[in-house]
Amino acid sequence: MDQMPESLRRLFEEYEEIVNNQTFSLLDQIEDRISAFPFLIVFDDGYESRARDVQIFPKGGTISFEMAETVMPSGSRSSE
């Protein structure tokens, strides 16, 4: 999380506050804003995967996600 852009970190801090305060009427809106970002997870062994349903709680230090694609070695992605 240390390398996360400040604007994205603030977004996840807002998400964490909404969840912790159980302000569920705001949850869909912030989840839509978060899902607009293309998350790529890079594992310690060099494998990568696109992620969906990303949940980051900066204050709690918790990260969860679902892999959206088959994991592949770093550098083997085709240019987009």
Backbone hydrogen bonds in HBPLUS format (Angstrom, degrees):
<---DONOR---> <-ACCEPTOR-->    atom                        ^
c    i                          cat <-CA-CA->   ^        H-A-AA   ^      H-
h    n   atom  resd res      DA  || num        DHA   H-A  angle D-A-AA Bond
n    s   type  num  typ     dist DA aas  dist angle  dist       angle   num
A0004-MET N   A0001-MET O   3.20 MM   3  5.23 164.1  2.22 106.3 110.8     1
A0008-LEU N   A0005-PRO O   3.08 MM   3  5.41 121.8  2.43 106.0 120.0     2
A0009-ARG N   A0005-PRO O   2.95 MM   4  6.24 158.3  2.00 156.6 163.8     3
A0010-ARG N   A0006-GLU O   2.92 MM   4  6.16 158.4  1.96 152.3 157.3     4
A0011-LEU N   A0007-SER O   3.15 MM   4  6.35 147.3  2.27 135.1 143.6     5
A0012-PHE N   A0008-LEU O   3.02 MM   4  6.38 155.8  2.08 149.9 155.4     6
A0013-GLU N   A0009-ARG O   2.86 MM   4  6.15 142.6  2.00 145.3 156.9     7
A0014-GLU N   A0010-ARG O   2.92 MM   4  6.16 152.9  1.99 145.3 152.0     8
A0015-TYR N   A0011-LEU O   2.93 MM   4  6.24 151.6  2.02 141.8 150.3     9
A0016-GLU N   A0012-PHE O   2.87 MM   4  6.03 159.6  1.91 143.2 148.3    10
A0017-GLU N   A0013-GLU O   2.99 MM   4  6.22 155.5  2.05 144.7 151.2    11
A0018-ILE N   A0014-GLU O   2.96 MM   4  6.22 157.8  2.01 150.0 155.9    12
A0019-VAL N   A0015-TYR O   2.97 MM   4  6.24 162.7  2.00 155.5 159.6    13
A0020-ASN N   A0016-GLU O   2.84 MM   4  5.99 170.8  1.85 153.5 156.7    14
A0021-ASN N   A0017-GLU O   2.90 MM   4  5.91 152.5  1.98 145.6 152.6    15
A0023-THR N   A0018-ILE O   2.96 MM   5  5.13 160.6  2.00 152.1 155.7    16
A0022-GLN N   A0019-VAL O   3.02 MM   3  4.89 151.3  2.10 100.2 109.1    17
A0026-LEU N   A0023-THR O   3.04 MM   3  5.98 165.9  2.06 127.8 131.6    18
A0027-LEU N   A0024-PHE O   3.18 MM   3  4.91 152.7  2.26  96.9 105.2    19
A0030-ILE N   A0026-LEU O   3.28 MM   4  6.57 166.0  2.30 155.2 158.6    20
A0031-GLU N   A0027-LEU O   2.92 MM   4  6.04 158.5  1.96 155.8 162.6    21
A0032-ASP N   A0028-ASP O   2.97 MM   4  6.14 148.1  2.08 145.2 153.2    22
A0033-ARG N   A0029-GLN O   3.15 MM   4  6.49 152.8  2.23 142.7 149.7    23
A0034-ILE N   A0030-ILE O   2.93 MM   4  6.20 155.5  1.99 148.5 155.0    24
A0035-SER N   A0031-GLU O   2.89 MM   4  6.02 160.5  1.93 146.1 151.6    25
A0037-PHE N   A0034-ILE O   3.08 MM   3  5.88 169.0  2.10 123.9 127.3    26
A0051-ALA N   A0039-PHE O   3.06 MM  12  5.44 157.0  2.11 138.4 139.1    27
A0041-ILE N   A0049-SER O   2.75 MM   8  5.25 169.4  1.77 165.3 161.4    28
A0049-SER N   A0041-ILE O   2.96 MM   8  5.25 142.1  2.10 144.3 153.6    29
A0043-PHE N   A0047-TYR O   2.80 MM   4  5.34 168.5  1.82 167.4 170.1    30
A0046-GLY N   A0043-PHE O   2.96 MM   3  5.45 161.3  1.99 121.5 123.7    31
A0074-SER N   A0046-GLY O   2.63 MM  28  5.26 131.9  1.85 137.3 151.6    32
A0048-GLU N   A0072-MET O   2.69 MM  24  5.37 155.8  1.74 152.9 159.8    33
A0072-MET N   A0048-GLU O   2.96 MM  24  5.37 154.3  2.03 145.8 153.7    34
A0068-ALA N   A0050-ARG O   2.82 MM  18  5.37 173.2  1.82 139.6 141.6    35
A0052-ARG N   A0066-GLU O   2.85 MM  14  5.31 158.4  1.90 153.7 160.3    36
A0066-GLU N   A0052-ARG O   2.92 MM  14  5.31 168.0  1.94 160.8 160.8    37
A0055-GLN N   A0064-SER O   2.80 MM   9  5.18 164.2  1.82 158.7 157.9    38
A0064-SER N   A0055-GLN O   2.81 MM   9  5.18 151.1  1.89 149.6 157.7    39
A0057-PHE N   A0062-THR O   2.79 MM   5  5.13 166.0  1.81 160.1 162.4    40
A0061-GLY N   A0057-PHE O   2.66 MM   4  5.65 124.9  1.96 151.5 169.3    41
A0062-THR N   A0057-PHE O   3.26 MM   5  5.13 146.0  2.38 132.9 135.5    42
A0076-SER N   A0073-PRO O   3.22 MM   3  5.82 156.5  2.28 136.2 136.9    43
